[in-house]
Structure formats: structure tokens, C-alpha cells
Amino acid sequence: MSAKTTSAVLQRENYRRDSHFRTDRFRHLMPSVKLALVRGGTIVLQFVSQILVGILAGASGLGLLQIITSWTCMLGEFLAQGLPAAAMRRVAVDYNHADSNAVENLLKNFRKRIVKAWLLSVAIIIPFIAIFHLMSPMTFSTQNLWSVTAILAVAPIFALMKLYAESLKSTGKTLLAVCFESATAPAALLFVCLVCWALKLPAAVISLTIAFALSLTISAIGMRFALSKRLCAIPKSDNAERRTSLSKSLRHPDLVYLWSSSVLSIAFLHMPFLVMPLYIETAEIGVFSIAHKLINVITTILLLLAAIYGPQFAIAAEKRDAIALSKVLARTQKISCAIFIPSTFFLILWANPLAALFGEEFGDLQLFLVILCGGQLVNAATGLSGVLLNMSGSASSELVALTLSIAIALTGTIWAGPIYGATGLAAVFSFSIAVKNIASYALAKNAMYKIGEFK
């Protein structure tokens, strides 16, 4: 074979190798791309459903629905007791060991704990509500009564839905779990709104709440069915040592830490809607909720970066490579700012036309957007500092930052709520977001310094 022919063969082989490498790399990225597309689609679905709810139920109806939803998520996360996060760890290990019996025992055990916590909560809350209603019937109206009833009824379904979602993700069905978690509720609300629009009827909050409850029920049942199908594909076993390990893990202090973190995280996310009813009308809460969701469209996209850079933080931390951690953090800061700044600029610019889609009651939308953008700009500028802390073994530091920001938000609402109303409360929440991210960034820098120092 001539040298020219050999060279041509080598070139073809190199081209094939490069093509295979590019194909494998693309396949490796496909799960992240699909996840991003699903999240983007659910965001659009949520936004469309919010527009229809705002048009058909008005700002007051939208505000009341948001309050019920927030308190349901808060109580549901409390009832979950950190078990979904514990299940994610445990199911991943047991499923990897092809031990379906251990997974079934775990789900049964955790489900019983959630139901017991719910029954205990009902036994405590209902007598308290009855006494308060008898003492102050004018204050505790019929609307408040059915709202609390709805929250108590739906919260355990939310907790079970979270348990099955995290467990399903551990079996490799992340995309399916995200679809159930993110798309079912807005799809149900959209369906009810379309029916009301077709019949030319206003969308009652009670019908929207029922739709929300049914969506959580469908999600929980659907994910439990998907889990059963996954577990049927692996053999059952009866491992006494594994059951002993499970009973020990349920008493482990780490479960309390997971519980605290999950409750505080969702409390921080929903805090505006937990405290605003004390100071402002539901119509103003409805306008604020739209601004809050519009900003969250951008921040949700930023959170997808965690799926890409979280493993890089973990690898660098395992190697005790502070320089690599610093470089990855700086990269996330640049990407976050590159996404957030132009997006929010156009969002604020088009705020008034967006407000017009909802109706005349939403005239303050642009003001709320400007205020909230201040805190979220700091969030973008500090990058994925919280993810770095969680992935480098400093999750307790992230909990400190979260606790500090919640304390500032609660203190600020007591001062700003009675004096400045909705605008003041929006400023307080935006400031608390900024404080949380600055604290996380400072703690991340400190963690990187310690890693570099004690390498």
C-alpha cells in the first residue's frame, strides 16, 4: 500500500472517530436538552394558565388561589418531613442493587409517616380553628374557613406527590417525574379556565382549587404507577440487613437536617404569599404573583445550570481543587448575567402590554417587576454559590444563609407592611433575596479558601 493510500485511510479513520465522538457527546447532552425543553414548555403552560386565571377570576381570585397554593405547598413540605430527599438517596441505592422489595418497604414506611403526621396536624388545627371561629366569627369568614379546609385536605397529597417524584427520579425517570410535577397543575387550571371561557362563566376560586387538588392526585397516582412498573422489572428480595439499615436511617439526625432545609427553602420561595394577606388585599397579591412568576421564568432557566455545573462542583470539591471551583463559579456568574440582564430588560420594557393582557387591575405590574429584578440581579451576579456549597460538603453553610434571609424578610415585613403596603413588602422580599445570595457567595468563597488551605 502506497504512502498516499495509507494517509487517506488514516484520514477516514480519524474522521469516523471524530464523528463517533461528536455523536456520543451529543447523546450525552440529550437528557439535559430534553429536560430544558420540558421545563421551558411547562413555564409557557404556567404563564398561559395564569393569564386565563387573571382574566376570568380577576386579580382578587388569582391572589386567593396563590395564597391557597402557597400554604398547601408549605404544609405539604412540613408533612413530608424531609422524607422525599431521604427517599431519593435510598431508592437510588436500592434500585442500583436491584432490590425492589427494599424500595417497596421504604415507600410504604414513608407513606405511613406522612399520613400519621397529617392526622396529627388535623387533630391539632381543627379544634383551634373551631375555637377561633366561635370567638371571632366576623374575622374568620366562610371564605377563610373553606380555604383552610382545602389546604388541610390537599397538603398530604402534595407530600405524597413529592415522595413519589423524588423516588421516580432515582430510578432514572427524571423527565417523566418533571412532567408530572410541573405540567399537571397548570394543565388542569388551563382546562377549567377554557371550560369557563367556553360557557362564558367566571372562574370561581373553589373550582380552580379543586382542579389544583385533582392535578396533585393525578400526579401522585401516575408516578406511583410508573414506580411500580420500574420495580416490576427487577427481582424482589428479602434482606434483613437492608431492613435494619433502613430503620437506622429513619432515626438518623441527617433526616432532621433534610426536613429543616426543605421546609425553609419552600418557605423562602412562598414567603411573600404567606405574609402578604396580613397587610394587603388579595387583588394586590394577585398582581404581585404575576410579577413574581414572570421573574421566576428567568430564574427557573438559571436553575437548569445546576444540572450542568453541579457535578463539576462535586468533582472539583472531591479533588480539593479550589482553583477549579473558583473557575466554575465564575463561569456560572457570567452565564447567569448573560441570560438574566437582557431577559429582564425586555420583560420590564414589555411590562405594560403584558399587564394589559390581564386587565386594568394589573397596572402596577411594571413597578413590581422593577423591584423584584433588583434582588434577582444579585442572584444572577453571584452565580450558583448555593449549589457550590451543597456540592462541596458545606450544605450547613447554605442553611445558615437561608435562615438569615428568612429572618430579615420576616423582620422587614413587620415594619414595611403596615406603612408601605404591597410596594414596601416587594422591596423587603427583593432585599432578602439579595442578602441570601450575597451571604451564599461569601460563604462559598470561604469554603473555597478552606479547601485550598487544607489541601
C-alpha positions in Angstrom: 0.0 0.0 0.0 1.4 3.4 -1.0 2.0 6.2 1.5 -0.7 8.2 -0.2 -3.3 5.4 0.2 -2.2 4.9 3.9 -2.6 8.6 4.6 -6.1 8.6 3.0 -7.2 5.5 5.1 -5.9 7.2 8.3 -7.8 10.4 7.5 -11.0 8.4 7.0 -10.4 6.5 10.3 -9.8 9.8 12.1 -12.9 11.3 10.6 -15.0 8.3 11.7 -13.5 8.5 15.2 -14.3 12.3 15.4 -17.8 11.7 14.1 -18.5 9.0 16.8 -17.1 11.3 19.5 -19.4 14.1 18.4 -22.4 11.8 18.2 -21.6 10.3 21.7 -21.2 13.8 23.1 -24.5 14.9 21.6 -26.2 11.8 23.1 -24.7 12.6 26.4 -26.2 16.1 26.3 -29.6 14.9 25.1 -31.1 14.3 28.6 -30.2 17.9 29.6 -31.6 19.3 26.4 -34.9 17.3 26.8 -35.1 18.4 30.4 -34.6 22.1 29.4 -37.3 21.7 26.7 -39.8 20.2 29.1 -39.1 22.9 31.7 -39.5 25.6 29.0 -42.8 24.0 27.9 -44.2 23.9 31.4 -43.2 27.5 32.0 -45.1 28.6 28.9 -48.1 26.4 30.1 -48.0 28.0 33.5 -47.9 31.5 32.1 -50.8 30.9 29.8 -52.9 29.4 32.6 -52.1 32.4 34.8 -53.2 34.8 32.1 -56.6 33.0 31.8 -57.0 32.8 35.6 -56.3 36.5 35.8 -58.8 37.3 33.1 -61.6 35.1 34.3 -61.1 35.2 38.1 -59.6 38.7 38.4 -56.7 39.9 40.5 -58.5 39.0 43.7 -59.3 35.5 42.6 -55.7 35.0 41.4 -54.4 36.3 44.7 -56.6 34.0 46.7 -55.6 31.0 44.6 -51.9 31.8 45.1 -52.4 32.0 48.8 -54.1 28.6 49.0 -51.4 27.1 46.7 -48.5 28.6 48.8 -49.9 27.4 52.1 -50.7 23.9 50.6 -47.1 23.6 49.5 -45.8 24.9 52.8 -47.9 22.5 54.9 -47.2 19.6 52.4 -43.5 20.1 52.7 -43.8 20.1 56.5 -45.8 16.9 56.4 -43.2 15.4 54.1 -40.7 15.6 57.0 -37.7 15.6 54.6 -38.7 12.0 53.5 -38.7 12.8 49.7 -35.0 13.8 49.8 -34.2 10.8 52.0 -36.1 8.6 49.6 -34.1 9.9 46.6 -30.9 8.8 48.3 -32.2 5.4 49.5 -34.1 4.4 46.3 -31.1 5.2 44.2 -29.0 2.8 46.2 -31.7 0.0 46.5 -32.6 0.3 42.8 -29.0 0.1 41.8 -28.8 -3.1 43.9 -31.9 -4.5 42.1 -33.7 -4.7 45.4 -37.3 -3.9 44.6 -38.6 -5.2 48.0 -36.5 -2.7 49.9 -37.9 0.1 47.7 -41.5 -1.0 48.3 -40.9 -1.3 52.1 -39.4 2.2 52.1 -42.3 3.8 50.2 -44.8 2.0 52.5 -43.0 3.2 55.6 -42.6 6.8 54.4 -46.2 6.9 53.3 -47.4 5.8 56.7 -45.3 8.5 58.4 -46.8 11.2 56.1 -50.4 10.1 56.8 -49.7 9.9 60.6 -48.3 13.4 60.5 -51.3 14.7 58.6 -53.8 13.1 61.0 -51.9 14.6 64.0 -52.0 18.0 62.3 -55.7 17.8 61.6 -56.3 16.8 65.2 -54.4 19.9 66.4 -55.6 22.5 63.8 -59.3 21.8 63.5 -60.1 22.3 67.3 -58.1 25.5 67.2 -60.0 26.8 64.1 -63.3 25.9 65.7 -62.5 27.8 68.9 -61.2 30.8 67.0 -64.3 30.8 64.8 -66.6 30.8 67.8 -64.7 33.6 69.5 -64.4 35.8 66.3 -66.9 34.7 63.7 -66.7 38.0 61.8 -62.9 37.8 61.4 -62.8 34.1 60.4 -65.2 34.3 57.4 -66.7 31.4 55.4 -64.1 32.0 52.7 -61.3 31.6 55.2 -62.9 28.5 56.6 -63.1 26.7 53.3 -59.7 27.9 52.3 -58.1 26.3 55.4 -60.2 23.1 54.8 -58.9 22.9 51.3 -55.3 23.4 52.4 -55.6 20.7 55.1 -57.2 18.3 52.6 -54.7 18.8 49.7 -51.4 19.2 51.7 -50.9 15.4 52.3 -51.5 14.7 48.6 -48.7 17.3 47.8 -46.4 15.5 50.3 -47.0 12.1 48.7 -46.6 13.5 45.2 -43.1 14.8 46.3 -42.2 11.4 47.8 -43.1 9.6 44.5 -41.5 12.3 42.4 -38.1 12.1 44.1 -38.3 8.3 44.2 -39.1 8.1 40.5 -36.2 10.4 39.6 -33.9 7.9 41.5 -34.9 5.1 39.1 -33.8 7.1 36.1 -37.2 8.5 35.1 -36.3 12.2 35.7 -38.0 13.5 32.6 -41.3 11.8 33.5 -41.2 13.0 37.1 -40.6 16.6 36.0 -43.5 16.4 33.6 -45.9 15.2 36.3 -44.5 17.8 38.8 -44.5 20.8 36.5 -47.2 20.3 33.8 -50.2 18.6 35.5 -51.3 21.6 37.7 -51.2 24.3 35.0 -52.8 21.9 32.5 -55.7 21.3 35.0 -56.1 25.1 35.6 -56.0 25.7 31.9 -58.7 23.1 31.3 -61.0 24.6 33.9 -60.4 28.1 32.5 -61.2 27.1 29.0 -64.4 25.4 30.1 -65.4 28.6 31.9 -64.5 30.7 28.9 -66.5 28.5 26.6 -69.5 28.7 28.9 -68.9 32.4 29.4 -68.7 31.9 33.2 -66.3 33.5 35.7 -63.7 31.1 37.1 -64.6 30.5 40.7 -61.6 30.1 43.1 -63.2 26.9 44.6 -63.3 25.2 41.1 -59.7 26.2 40.5 -58.7 24.9 43.9 -60.4 21.6 43.1 -58.6 21.4 39.8 -55.3 22.0 41.6 -56.1 19.2 44.1 -57.1 16.8 41.3 -53.8 17.6 39.4 -51.8 16.7 42.5 -53.8 13.5 42.9 -53.3 12.5 39.3 -49.5 13.3 39.6 -49.2 11.1 42.7 -51.1 8.2 41.2 -49.3 8.4 37.9 -45.9 8.5 39.4 -46.7 5.7 41.8 -47.9 3.6 38.8 -44.7 4.4 36.9 -42.6 3.4 40.0 -44.4 0.1 40.2 -43.7 -0.6 36.6 -40.0 0.2 37.1 -39.9 -2.1 40.2 -41.6 -5.0 38.5 -38.7 -5.2 36.1 -36.2 -6.0 38.9 -36.4 -9.1 41.3 -37.8 -9.0 44.8 -35.6 -10.0 47.7 -35.8 -10.3 51.5 -32.7 -8.8 53.0 -32.8 -8.4 56.8 -29.6 -6.4 56.9 -31.1 -3.9 54.4 -34.3 -3.5 56.6 -32.0 -2.9 59.7 -30.1 -0.2 57.7 -33.5 1.4 56.8 -34.7 1.6 60.4 -31.4 3.2 61.4 -31.6 5.8 58.6 -35.1 6.9 59.8 -33.6 7.8 63.1 -30.5 9.5 61.7 -30.1 13.2 62.6 -29.5 13.9 58.9 -33.2 13.4 58.3 -33.9 16.4 60.6 -31.4 18.5 58.6 -33.1 17.5 55.3 -36.5 18.3 56.8 -35.3 21.7 58.0 -33.7 22.6 54.7 -36.8 21.6 52.6 -39.2 23.5 54.8 -37.1 26.6 54.9 -36.4 26.5 51.1 -40.1 26.3 50.3 -41.0 28.9 53.0 -38.5 31.3 51.4 -39.9 30.7 47.9 -43.5 31.2 49.0 -42.9 33.8 51.8 -44.5 36.8 50.0 -47.8 34.9 49.7 -47.6 33.6 53.3 -47.3 37.1 54.9 -48.9 39.4 52.4 -52.5 38.5 53.4 -51.8 40.1 56.8 -51.2 43.6 55.3 -52.7 43.9 51.8 -55.8 42.9 49.8 -55.9 39.7 47.6 -56.2 41.8 44.5 -52.7 43.4 45.1 -51.4 39.9 45.9 -52.7 38.7 42.5 -50.8 41.5 40.7 -47.6 40.7 42.7 -48.0 37.0 41.9 -47.8 37.7 38.2 -44.7 39.7 38.6 -43.2 37.0 40.8 -44.0 34.3 38.2 -42.6 36.3 35.3 -39.3 36.8 37.1 -39.3 33.1 38.1 -39.5 32.2 34.4 -35.9 33.6 34.1 -34.6 32.2 37.4 -36.0 28.8 36.6 -33.9 28.7 33.5 -30.9 29.7 35.6 -31.6 26.8 37.9 -31.1 24.4 34.9 -27.5 25.4 35.0 -27.2 23.4 38.3 -27.8 20.2 36.4 -24.7 21.0 34.3 -22.4 22.7 36.8 -23.4 20.8 40.0 -21.4 17.7 39.0 -18.4 19.9 38.1 -18.6 21.5 41.6 -18.7 18.0 43.2 -15.8 16.7 41.2 -13.6 19.7 41.9 -14.5 19.5 45.6 -13.7 15.8 45.7 -10.2 16.6 44.3 -9.9 19.5 46.8 -9.2 21.8 43.8 -10.1 25.3 45.0 -8.9 26.9 41.7 -11.3 24.7 39.6 -14.2 25.5 42.0 -13.4 29.2 41.6 -13.3 29.0 37.8 -16.6 27.1 37.6 -18.3 29.5 39.9 -17.0 32.5 37.8 -18.4 30.8 34.7 -21.8 30.4 36.2 -21.8 34.1 37.2 -21.0 35.1 33.6 -23.6 32.8 32.1 -26.3 33.9 34.6 -25.8 37.6 34.0 -25.7 37.0 30.2 -29.2 35.4 30.4 -30.7 37.5 33.2 -29.8 41.1 32.2 -31.2 41.1 28.6 -34.2 39.0 29.6 -35.3 41.3 32.4 -34.6 44.4 30.3 -37.2 43.2 27.7 -39.5 42.0 30.4 -39.6 45.4 32.0 -39.9 47.1 28.6 -43.0 45.0 27.7 -44.5 45.0 31.2 -47.4 47.4 30.3 -48.5 45.4 27.2 -48.3 42.2 29.4 -50.4 43.9 32.1 -53.0 44.8 29.5 -53.5 41.1 28.8 -54.7 40.5 32.3 -56.9 43.6 32.7 -57.0 47.1 34.3 -56.3 45.7 37.8 -52.8 44.8 36.9 -51.5 48.3 36.3 -48.7 48.1 38.9 -47.1 45.1 37.2 -44.1 47.0 35.9 -43.3 48.6 39.3 -43.3 45.1 41.0 -41.1 43.8 38.2 -38.5 46.5 38.7 -38.4 46.0 42.4 -38.0 42.2 42.2 -35.4 42.5 39.4 -33.1 44.2 41.9 -32.8 41.1 44.2 -32.7 38.7 41.3 -29.9 40.6 39.7 -27.8 39.9 42.7 -28.8 36.3 42.4 -27.5 36.2 38.8 -24.3 38.1 39.7 -23.3 35.6 42.5 -23.8 32.6 40.2 -24.5 29.2 41.6 -23.0 29.8 45.1 -25.6 27.8 46.9 -25.1 24.8 44.6 -21.3 25.1 45.2 -21.9 24.9 49.0 -24.2 21.9 48.7 -21.9 20.0 46.4 -18.7 20.7 48.4 -19.9 19.4 51.7 -20.9 22.8 53.1 -24.7 22.4 52.9 -24.9 23.6 56.5 -23.5 27.0 55.4 -26.2 27.3 52.8 -28.8 26.6 55.5 -27.3 29.5 57.6 -27.6 31.9 54.6 -31.2 30.8 54.1 -32.1 31.2 57.8 -30.6 34.7 57.8 -32.5 35.8 54.8 -35.8 34.5 56.2 -35.2 36.3 59.5 -34.5 39.6 57.6 -37.7 39.1 55.5 -39.9 38.5 58.5 -38.5 41.4 60.4 -38.8 43.7 57.3 -42.5 42.7 56.7 -43.4 43.7 60.3 -42.0 47.2 59.6 -42.8 47.7 55.9 -46.2 46.0 55.7 -48.4 48.4 57.7 -46.6 51.6 56.4 -45.7 51.0 52.7 -48.1 48.1 51.8 -47.5 46.0 48.7 -44.6 48.1 47.3 -42.8 48.0 50.7 -43.3 44.3 51.0 -42.0 43.7 47.5 -38.9 45.7 48.3 -38.3 43.7 51.5 -38.6 40.4 49.7 -36.2 41.6 47.0 -33.7 42.7 49.6 -33.9 39.4 51.4 -33.1 37.6 48.1 -30.1 39.8 47.6 -28.9 39.2 51.2 -29.3 35.4 50.8 -27.2 35.3 47.7 -24.5 37.7 49.0 -24.2 35.5 52.1 -24.1 32.3 50.0 -21.4 33.9 47.8 -19.3 35.0 50.8 -19.6 31.5 52.4 -18.7 29.9 49.1 -15.6 32.0 48.9 -14.7 31.0 52.5 -15.3 27.3 51.7 -13.0 27.5 48.6 -10.3 29.2 50.8 -10.5 26.4 53.3 -10.3 23.7 50.6 -7.2 25.4 49.1 -5.6 25.9 52.5 -6.1 22.4 53.8 -5.4 20.6 50.5 
